[in-house]
Amino acid sequence: MNGKNYLSWSVNQHVPRYCGSCWSMGTTSAIADRFNILNNLTTITPVSIDAQMVINNQWGGSCNGGNPNEVYENAYESGLVHGSCEQYIAYNL
């Protein structure tokens, strides 16, 4: 946007093992990107939202696939945590 990159970093959903979490990765990245635009990257590091927490809480699905709409609903109702809170393990807990 206006020559500035607001995108959060990308993660391979299949590392360290196969996990069909594209629904979680995509929605948490989209939300984080909106925060980065809102903050105008005034923070030291870009905002990242924890995709593993979404999978653990089954807020839309699991490593077997899911529904992105439920991530947005739960984000609105309960909030999400920063990407540094929990390491992505690509596993259903």
N, C-alpha and C positions, 0 to 999 in steps of 0.2 A: 504494500500500500504506500503510494507516494515514494517509492524507492527503498522502503524499509521492510525487512523481513520480520514478520510477527509470528511465524510458525514455531510451534513447540517441536522438540526433537522427535524423530520417529524411532520406533522400536519394532523389531521383528517379532511378531506374535508367536512364532514357532520356535523361539529360543528361550529356554534351554530344551524344550520338547514341543511336540505338536500341540497346539491349542487353537481351537476355532473361535478366537476372541476378537475378530475384526470389528464386531458390533461394539465392544467395549473400548477398543483402541480408537476407533473412529470418533465416537461420541465424546470421549474424554479429551481427545486432541482438539476437536472442534470447540469445546467449551474453553479449554486452556487458551486457544488462539484468540478467542473473543476477549478474555481477560488481558492478554498481551496487547491487543489493540487498545482496550480501555486504559491500560496503564501506560500506553505509549512507550513501552519498554523502559520505563524509568527505574525498574528494579534491576538489581545486578544480574540476575539470571532470569530467563523466561519462566513463566508459570507452567507447571506441569500438573496434571491431575492423575491420580493413582488408578490405573485400569485394573490392577489386581484386586483392590478393595471392592470394586464394582462386581468382579467375578465372585469373590468370596461371599458377598452378600446376596448373590444371585439377583441383582437388580437388572433383570432383563434376560438373563441366561447364564450360560456356563461355558466351559471350553468346548462344549458340543454345539455351540451356536447360540444366538440370542436375538433380542428385539431392541434396537436402539431407542425407541420411544420410551421404554421403561427407565432407561438411564436418565433421560431428561426429566421425567416425572420425579424420580427419586432424588435427583440433584436439587430440584426445586423444593421438595418436601423435607429432605433430611440433610442436604449439603454433601459435598465431596471433600476428600482430603488431598493434600499436595502429593505429587509423585514421589517425593523423598520419604514418605511415611512407611511404605512397604515395598520391598523388592518384588519385581515381576517374576513369578516362578512358573507361569504357564501351566497351572494346575488347579483343579477344582478342589476346594477344601471342604 
